[in-house]
Amino acid sequence: MADAVEQAARSVVTVRAARPVSGTVVGEDLVLTPAHLLHLDEIPVVTPDGQTLTGVVVGRDPGSDLALLRVDGLNVPALTVGEAGRAGELLLAVGRPPVGVQASLGLNPGRARDGWLHAGAQPFPGVSGGALVNASGELVGVLNAGVRRGQLLAVPAARAARVADLLSREGRVPRGYLGLATQPVHFPATATPDSLEDEAEFPDGPFGGRFGPGRFRGEGGPWGGRRGPGHGPDHGGHGRPRAPWARDGRPGPGSMDEARLEKLRRFRERFAGGRVGLTVVQVEAGSPGQEAGFRVGDVLLALDGEGFTHPAELLARVRTRAGERVTLRVLRGGEEQDLAVSVGER
């Protein structure tokens, strides 16, 4: 482990931002570091041998919270990109705060979620911007302790490399979109394609028609009318569910009647343990989704073979893939089919 830390530390610098953090060398004179701490366009950078150089901000990517610095005369090798490996394999978080090289040990929890890899290691002051490496000292992610309180996450190395490449060439990272507004639908564990599509349409809905596909999440959907932020394509609401019961367990003023409550109970029982799809409730005119032939009422089952649990998950997974071609598994007319679509940029 000590050898892996020593190897990684040769490619980790100190960035004297608003609060001193680390930076990972990813190319000749190029350093990735957290964007949210960079309030100036020129930042002092301290190399492993103690030199203080000037780093110039080439660009920032809010989606990954990464900024790319160009440091003339850096002369520090870039880390070799490796694989995170299997769940349970050892990972090392290596940073270079002002006090010197520090490291913490973690376990690989598995695949990245929402574009972030959990380091499984204990955060320490100045670790953000450092390198998450495997037991061979190869880069598997760029660390950030400021995304979720108390957790140390990392931008996976492949994504970080793509962000660095785009920032170095264009100064920005295009945001991907499909132009589809969706809402989740739960399928029973033992369902046929025909029954799945019947339930996905919800002509009346288990909630008495208020949450049918003609409404966006956050616009009268099950997460609350005005509370949810989802007001357009590719967005999902995050409001709070409207409670159908009063505190004493009986229907309260303005709540659903007994028949609707019973319908809701049967719905929950039937779909317990099933999978989740995303029903398309709007297709933006002129969008990549429209050009690919998506229709209102289509049920999205998977993107490149991986399913969904929430509309925000679809948004997060296409956000970083602008210009790429992806395949969506769609339920339409009782049959599953694959539709290819080129992710748009904006």
PyMOL commands that set and color helices and strands:
alter all, ss='L'
color gray80, all
select helices_A, chain A and resi 2-9+157-170+193-201+258-271+288-291+311-319
alter helices_A, ss='H'
color red, helices_A
select strands_A, chain A and resi 12-15+21-27+30-34+42-46+52-61+66-71+90-95+102-107+117-118+131-134+139-144+153-156+176-177+180-186+276-283+299-303+306-307+325-332+335-342+344-345
alter strands_A, ss='S'
color yellow, strands_A
deselect
rebuild
show_as cartoon
